[in-house]
Amino acid sequence: MPSRTAHPAGAGAHALPPLELSLQFGRFPGVAAHRAALPRTGVARWMAHALARPGEIGVRIVDEDDGRALNLQYRGKDYATNVLTFDYAREPVVMADLVLCAPVIEREARAQRKTLAAHYAHLLVHGTLHAQGYDHETSERDALEMETLEILLLASLGFANPY
């Protein structure tokens, strides 16, 4: 498990690692609402809070067909999931791509009674942690560590406990 410290609530207390961000949106019905929930500065801030070192991360928001095809191709699971993390390097720079499936995220946000932005913030933090080696599927201990870190990071960003 990677060693790191969460960035505390006082954003001025610690400088955040630099993040080179590519934010892309596919074409799908309702894309405007997803663009509105994902202002570039917000996305960069949410993800930088979850980084322990500099990052170069691409984020792509896709429709359900693309999300399902990627999940099947890379994980062997024939359904669209909320976020897929493709990590390429962890040091000295975190290099990764995050693919988020807009329709899945929208359904989950509604079911969990969260704003679209709050759910995206959670999943971007979640995916950024995955890109650094955190994994909630390896053991209950690892899951608890990752979830606790997500809760702390999201609280420092002004979001409620996502669990």
N, C-alpha and C positions, 0 to 999 in steps of 0.2 A: 504494500500500500504506500502511496507517495506520502512524503512528509511535507506538511505545509501548515500555514496558519491562516485562518479566515481573516479577511479584512474587516476591522471593526466598524461600528456604526459611524464613528467620526471620520468621514471621508478625508478630511484634511490631516488626520493623524498619521496616515500612511499613504505614500504615493502608490497609485495603482500601476501595475505593469502595463507597458504599452501594448495595444492591440491593433493589429492591421485587420480590418474587417471588410469582408465582401458580403453585402446583403442583397439577395436576389429573390424575386417573386415570379413564380410560374403564372400561367394564365388559367384562371378558374373563376367560376361564378362567385361573386362576393369578395373578390380580391381587395377591393377598396377598404373594406372594414379591417382586413388583416394588415394592410399597409398603415392604416391609421393607428392600429394597436402596437405597431412596431416602428416607432420613430428611430432613425439610425442612431441618434445620440443616446437614446434610452437603451437600445440593444447593446451598444458598445459599453455603456456603463454597467449594465447587468452582468455581462460576460466578463468584463475586466475585474469585477469584484470576486469572481470565482477563479481567476487565474493566480497561480503562484509565481509565474514567470512570464516574460513577453510571449505574445501569441500572434499567429497568423491563421485566422479562422474564416472560412466561408460558410455563410448561412443561406440556405435555399428553402423557400416556402413553396410546397408543391401541393398538387391535387391528390385525390384518393387513388387514382390509377397509378400515378408515379410512385406514391408512397408504398402501395402494395407491391408493385414490380420490384422496387429496390429491396424491400423487406424479404421478398421471396428469393431474389438473386443472392443477397449477401447473408441472410440469416436462415433461409430455408423455411420461412413462415409465410403462409399465403393469406396475409391480411395487411392492411395499412396500420402502422403503429404511429404513435405521436411524434417520436424523435428517434432518428438514427444518427449515430456518431461514427465517423470514419476518422480514426486518429492515425497520423502518419509519423509524427515525431513528438517527443515529450521534452527533450532537452537538446540544446540550450533554449530552444524556442518551441512552444506548443504549436504544432501544425495539425489542423484538422478541418473537416467539413462536417457541418450539422445539417441534416435534412429534416424539416418539420412538416408534417402533413396537416394542412389547414383545416380540412373538414373534421378530422379526428379531434384536433385541438379545440375546435369550436364546439363540438358535441360534448367533450369532456368538461370544458369550462361551464357550459350551461348546466350539465348534470351536477357539477360540484358547486354551483352558484358562485362562480368567480367571474371577474371580468376577463375578457380575452387577453388583455395586456398582462394581468396577474398570472394567468396560466402560461402565457408565452415566457414571461420572466422566469417562472419556475423551470420550465423545460429547457430554456437556454442555459440557466445555471447548471441544471442537471447534465445536459450534454457537454458543457464545458468541463465539468468535473470528470465525466467519462473520458474525455480527451486527455486527461492528465493521469489516467490509470485507476480512477475510482470505479468500483464495480459492485452493484447491489445484488448481483445474482450469484456471487461466489459463496457467501455465507451470511448468516443472520448478523454476525458481528460487523462485517463489511457493510451490509445494508444499513444497520443502525448508525455507523460512522458517517456514511454518505448522506443519509436523511437528516442527521443532526446538523451536519455542515450546511446542507441546503436550507434548513430552517434558520440557522444563524445568518447566513448570507442574505437570504430574502428579508429577514427582519431588519438587517442593516440598510436594506434598500427601501424599506417602508412597506413591505408586503407581509400579509398574514401567513401563519404556518400553513403550508400547502397540504399538509396531511391532516 
